[in-house]
C-alpha cells in the first residue's frame, strides 16, 4: 500500500461517511500515522506503508468515521501560530477564539496581571504570556483540563500559574488588570442540534452554561467587578446572537463597552473597562 493509494482509499471512506473535507482529513491522519508532516506525503507518493503504519492509519480513519474529531486523534491543534496539545478533557481551540487575544492585546496592552478564566487547553493564557510577557494566571474547575494546560505551558515555555477553582473564586479583590475568558455559552436545549463531533466528544462542562446559555456570563461580569482593579478590562468570547443580552449585564461601573466582530462580521468578542468606584 503506497501513500498515493492510501490517500485515495482513505478519502473515499471518509467521503462515504459524510466526513467534511475528506481529502485533507485523510492527509492529516496519514501523516500522523507516518509521524511525518503533510509535505512528506506530496514528495513521497510511492512510499510503501509498513504494516504498523497501515494499522495506525486504519484505526485513525475508523475513529474519524465514528465522529471523533481529527484533533483528538492527532492530539494537536494550532492556535495563534503555535501547536497546542488537546485531549477530550478540553475544548478544541477555534480560530474564532484568536479574536479574544487580538482584542485583549489591542485594548489592554499595558496590563501587567492577566487572568484566563476557564482555561481549558491553556491556549489563551499561554498565548497572552508569550505575546505580552506579563504575569498570567489561569483557572479551570477541571483538574484534567488543568493538566493539559500545564503540559502546553511547559512545552511552549510559557510561565503561567494555574489554579483549580470555580471561575475566579480563588483571587483577591482588585488583583488583576485584565481578565479573559472563553466561557461555556451553549444553552442546554441546543445539545441535540450540535454537530456530533462537538456533542459526543467535547467536554460538556466547557460547552453548556445552563438553560439560557448566559449563566456563566452573568457570573463573570459580576465577579470581574471584584477581581479587576480600576481601569482593568474584561474580554470574553461571545456565543452566537448573545452580544445584546451580554452587554445588558454590565452596570454603570463599566465603560468603553464594545463588541468586536469576527471576519464574517458576527459579534465574537465583548470587552469593557472597569471604572473607578462611584464613577459613571
VMD Tcl script that draws the C-alpha trace (Angstrom):
set ca {
  {0.00 0.00 0.00}
  {1.57 3.27 -1.15}
  {0.93 6.76 0.17}
  {-0.95 7.61 -3.04}
  {-3.26 4.61 -2.75}
  {-3.75 5.07 0.99}
  {-4.85 8.66 0.47}
  {-7.27 7.73 -2.31}
  {-8.84 4.94 -0.27}
  {-8.93 6.98 2.93}
  {-10.56 9.99 1.25}
  {-13.17 7.71 -0.33}
  {-14.03 6.09 3.01}
  {-14.33 9.47 4.73}
  {-16.42 10.90 1.91}
  {-18.79 7.93 2.03}
  {-19.11 8.51 5.79}
  {-20.01 12.20 5.10}
  {-16.94 13.46 6.93}
  {-16.10 17.04 5.96}
  {-13.01 17.83 3.82}
  {-12.26 14.11 3.33}
  {-9.05 14.51 1.33}
  {-7.47 16.94 3.79}
  {-8.56 14.77 6.72}
  {-7.04 11.69 5.09}
  {-3.78 13.58 4.58}
  {-3.64 14.72 8.23}
  {-4.40 11.23 9.53}
  {-1.91 9.51 7.24}
  {0.82 12.00 8.12}
  {0.09 11.32 11.79}
  {0.32 7.57 11.22}
  {3.67 8.01 9.48}
  {4.97 10.52 12.07}
  {5.65 12.92 9.19}
  {4.29 16.27 8.10}
  {1.86 16.54 5.19}
  {4.57 17.81 2.86}
  {6.21 14.38 3.05}
  {3.12 12.80 1.51}
  {3.32 15.02 -1.56}
  {7.02 14.39 -2.03}
  {6.88 10.62 -1.48}
  {3.66 9.28 -3.06}
  {5.35 5.91 -3.69}
  {6.29 5.38 -0.02}
  {5.22 1.86 0.98}
  {3.36 1.79 4.28}
  {4.64 -0.66 6.83}
  {2.13 -2.98 8.47}
  {2.22 -0.88 11.63}
  {1.70 2.37 9.70}
  {-1.25 0.86 7.87}
  {-2.78 -0.40 11.13}
  {-2.48 3.03 12.71}
  {-3.91 4.76 9.64}
  {-6.83 2.34 9.50}
  {-7.61 2.92 13.17}
  {-7.48 6.69 12.75}
  {-9.83 6.52 9.76}
  {-12.27 4.36 11.71}
  {-12.22 6.75 14.68}
  {-12.88 9.73 12.43}
  {-15.74 7.97 10.66}
  {-17.23 7.27 14.09}
  {-17.26 11.03 14.77}
  {-14.09 11.51 16.81}
  {-12.63 14.92 15.91}
  {-9.38 14.87 13.98}
  {-7.71 17.00 16.66}
  {-8.44 14.39 19.33}
  {-6.95 11.71 17.09}
  {-3.76 13.62 16.38}
  {-3.74 15.29 19.81}
  {-2.86 18.65 18.31}
  {-4.47 21.93 17.22}
  {-2.82 25.15 16.04}
  {-3.76 28.37 17.80}
  {-2.23 31.79 17.12}
  {0.64 30.16 15.23}
  {1.50 27.63 17.93}
  {0.67 23.94 18.31}
  {-1.34 23.02 21.40}
  {-1.89 19.51 22.69}
  {-5.57 18.65 23.09}
  {-7.47 15.73 24.59}
  {-11.20 15.10 25.12}
  {-10.72 16.77 28.52}
  {-10.53 20.20 26.85}
  {-12.30 22.10 24.10}
  {-10.55 22.15 20.75}
  {-9.26 25.73 20.25}
  {-11.10 27.51 17.43}
  {-9.80 30.24 15.13}
  {-12.62 32.48 16.39}
  {-11.08 32.49 19.86}
  {-7.99 34.19 18.45}
  {-10.14 37.34 18.36}
  {-10.07 37.30 22.17}
  {-6.28 37.51 22.04}
  {-6.33 40.26 19.42}
  {-8.89 42.31 21.36}
  {-7.02 41.91 24.63}
  {-3.71 42.95 23.07}
  {-5.34 45.97 21.44}
  {-7.27 47.25 24.45}
  {-5.11 46.19 27.39}
  {-1.58 46.37 26.04}
  {-0.26 47.65 29.37}
  {-1.87 45.01 31.58}
  {0.70 43.54 33.97}
  {-1.56 40.96 35.67}
  {-3.73 38.77 33.45}
  {-6.24 36.08 34.38}
  {-7.69 33.48 31.98}
  {-10.91 32.08 33.47}
  {-11.85 28.56 32.34}
  {-8.55 28.00 30.55}
  {-9.15 24.55 29.03}
  {-6.10 23.74 26.90}
  {-4.44 26.96 28.09}
  {-4.44 28.48 24.61}
  {-5.44 31.98 25.78}
  {-3.22 32.06 28.87}
  {-0.15 30.68 27.11}
  {-0.59 32.91 24.08}
  {-1.01 36.08 26.14}
  {2.01 35.17 28.27}
  {4.18 34.70 25.20}
  {2.80 37.72 23.33}
  {2.78 40.16 26.26}
  {5.34 38.88 28.74}
  {3.01 39.86 31.60}
  {2.29 37.75 34.67}
  {-0.51 35.34 33.77}
  {-2.76 33.14 35.91}
  {-5.28 30.64 34.58}
  {-8.13 28.75 36.22}
  {-10.30 25.78 35.45}
  {-12.71 23.75 37.54}
  {-11.49 20.58 35.80}
  {-8.27 19.08 37.11}
  {-7.95 17.08 33.91}
  {-8.07 20.29 31.87}
  {-5.50 21.91 34.16}
  {-3.12 19.01 33.49}
  {-3.45 19.52 29.73}
  {-2.90 23.28 30.09}
  {0.14 22.81 32.33}
  {1.65 20.49 29.72}
  {1.11 23.07 26.97}
  {2.62 25.86 29.05}
  {5.69 23.77 29.85}
  {6.19 22.59 26.28}
  {5.83 26.13 24.88}
  {7.96 27.62 27.68}
  {5.27 29.96 28.93}
  {5.47 30.60 32.70}
  {1.77 30.57 33.64}
  {0.39 29.93 37.14}
  {-2.57 27.52 37.13}
  {-5.26 27.36 39.82}
  {-8.05 24.79 40.08}
  {-11.15 26.69 41.21}
  {-14.64 27.75 40.18}
  {-14.19 30.67 37.77}
  {-12.17 33.33 39.67}
  {-13.21 32.48 43.23}
  {-9.60 31.97 44.37}
  {-8.49 35.51 43.51}
  {-8.38 38.57 45.71}
  {-10.17 41.85 45.19}
  {-8.58 44.24 42.65}
  {-5.82 41.76 41.90}
  {-5.96 41.75 38.07}
  {-5.59 44.24 35.22}
  {-7.10 42.03 32.51}
  {-9.49 39.08 32.63}
  {-10.12 36.98 29.52}
  {-12.46 34.05 29.08}
  {-13.99 31.75 26.50}
  {-16.81 30.59 28.77}
  {-19.42 27.88 28.28}
  {-22.27 29.54 26.38}
  {-24.35 26.84 24.69}
  {-27.92 26.56 26.08}
  {-28.74 23.07 27.32}
  {-31.68 22.88 24.94}
  {-29.36 23.18 21.93}
  {-27.49 19.97 22.72}
  {-29.35 17.77 20.23}
  {-28.66 20.17 17.36}
  {-24.90 20.29 17.78}
  {-22.54 18.52 15.40}
  {-21.84 15.01 16.67}
  {-18.12 15.82 16.87}
  {-18.95 18.50 19.43}
  {-21.91 16.90 21.19}
  {-20.39 13.43 21.62}
  {-16.73 14.26 22.17}
  {-16.03 17.69 23.61}
  {-16.40 18.21 27.39}
  {-19.96 19.24 28.26}
  {-18.77 21.20 31.28}
  {-16.92 23.53 28.91}
  {-19.81 23.77 26.43}
  {-23.09 24.15 28.31}
  {-23.82 27.08 30.60}
  {-27.41 26.29 31.63}
  {-30.92 26.76 30.25}
  {-30.25 30.15 28.66}
  {-26.54 29.88 27.85}
  {-25.97 33.17 29.67}
  {-25.45 31.86 33.19}
  {-21.62 31.93 33.16}
  {-21.51 35.38 31.57}
  {-23.60 36.73 34.44}
  {-21.20 35.30 36.99}
  {-18.11 36.51 35.12}
  {-19.32 40.09 34.81}
  {-20.37 40.19 38.45}
  {-17.14 38.77 39.85}
  {-14.92 40.74 37.47}
  {-16.10 43.89 39.26}
  {-14.44 42.46 42.38}
  {-11.26 40.96 40.91}
  {-10.32 43.70 38.44}
  {-8.57 46.82 39.61}
  {-9.90 50.22 38.48}
  {-9.25 50.61 34.76}
  {-9.00 46.86 34.23}
  {-10.51 45.13 31.20}
  {-12.83 42.14 30.86}
  {-12.67 40.42 27.45}
  {-14.94 37.46 26.67}
  {-15.81 35.36 23.64}
  {-19.47 35.62 22.63}
  {-21.86 32.88 21.61}
  {-23.98 33.38 18.50}
  {-26.60 36.12 18.88}
  {-25.73 36.89 22.51}
  {-23.99 40.26 22.24}
  {-27.01 42.38 23.19}
  {-28.01 40.25 26.15}
  {-24.44 40.06 27.48}
  {-23.93 43.81 27.01}
  {-27.02 44.44 29.16}
  {-25.29 42.70 32.10}
  {-22.73 45.48 32.53}
  {-23.57 48.03 35.21}
  {-22.70 51.73 35.27}
  {-19.33 50.77 36.74}
  {-18.21 49.81 33.23}
  {-17.22 51.97 30.28}
  {-15.79 51.60 26.75}
  {-18.11 48.67 26.09}
  {-17.60 47.19 22.64}
  {-18.47 44.05 20.68}
  {-15.74 43.12 18.20}
  {-16.80 41.20 15.07}
  {-15.11 38.20 13.50}
  {-14.16 38.06 9.81}
  {-17.78 37.27 8.91}
  {-18.99 40.39 10.71}
  {-20.59 38.43 13.57}
  {-20.03 39.87 17.07}
  {-17.48 37.46 18.52}
  {-15.85 39.24 21.48}
  {-17.23 41.62 24.07}
  {-14.96 43.89 26.09}
  {-15.46 46.53 28.76}
  {-13.30 48.59 31.11}
  {-13.98 48.93 34.82}
  {-14.14 52.49 36.10}
  {-13.23 53.88 39.49}
  {-15.80 53.11 42.18}
  {-18.57 55.66 42.05}
  {-17.65 56.83 38.52}
  {-20.22 56.60 35.74}
}
mol new
graphics top color blue
foreach p $ca { graphics top sphere $p radius 0.5 }
foreach p [lrange $ca 0 end-1] q [lrange $ca 1 end] { graphics top cylinder $p $q radius 0.2 }
display resetview
